Amino acid sequence: MATKVLAEFSLQGKVVLVSGAARGLGLTQAEALLEAGAIVYALDRLEQASADFDVIAQRAEKELNTSLSYRRIDVRDVVALNKIVEEIATKHGRIDGLVAAAGIQQETSALEYTAEDANLMFEVNITGVFMTAQAVAKQMIKHGNGGSMVLIGSMSGSIVNKGLICPAYNASKAGVLQLARNLAAEWGEHKIRVNTISPGYIVTEMVEELFKKYPERRADWATQNMLGRLSAPKEYRGAAVFLISDASSFMTGADVKIDGGHSAW
């Protein structure tokens, strides 16, 4: 018997960009979008994507009848960013979605933070997200199809992490949440929806490296949410597909918080 799926979750023929998708959460979300039928372009500043990227790209071509392509770009390079986005839109005659997952983290106390480090955090995590969304919106409006954007926020945009000292990062993620609401308000008339996902603690390669330095955090962080465990990147796959697809067609300016109940205590 053929498996039936809800048609509104299909991304067949849709063109979706995912920034920060060379590895980690961004790549995991890119794979989910591919499985839903989308043509996906990964944007990242890394010179070369992870080994997992190549495996997923081959799967996209051989199993999923679609494609995953890589474009190297630092989101701070606005001119080059707009050029790449325009080239993709021109090639396909459309851009239907964006998942803005590019971001950096730095754990430093407020008294020790330098202006240079803070400005870099804000430039990548807020301005970079803003300019990526702007570049995509220009093409969505140009080609007249509208679309949907997902900006990756964090539960840390709404709460202060106990035992994790990262004031600039948390402020940047709060900025992403407010940015998304404003973009949703401005771009709704162009049939562009803008929402956010606020993840809780995710065990990625970068977090595993952090645990080597602070091994006690693996157990401590798990006690801080209602499920008593940390999350994996795959647990955010469905949210990305939902928000990019027509399944969320009347949803904009909203935040999807996926944190195991951490901020609901």
Buried (B, 14 or more C-beta within 10 A) or exposed (E): EEEEEEEEBBBEEBBBBBBBBBBBBBBBBBBBBBBBBBBBBBBBBBEEBBEBBEEBBEBBEEEBEBEBEBBBBBBBBBEBBBEBBBEBBEEBEBBBBBBBBBBBBBBBEEEEBEEEEBEBBBBBBBBBBBBBBBBBBBBBBEBEBBBBBBBBBBBBBBBEBEEBBBBBBBBBBBBBBEBBBEBBEEBBEBBBBBBBBBBBBBBBEEBEEBBEEEEEBBEEBBEBBEEEEBBEBEBBBBBBBBBBBBBBEEBBBBBBBBBBBBBEE
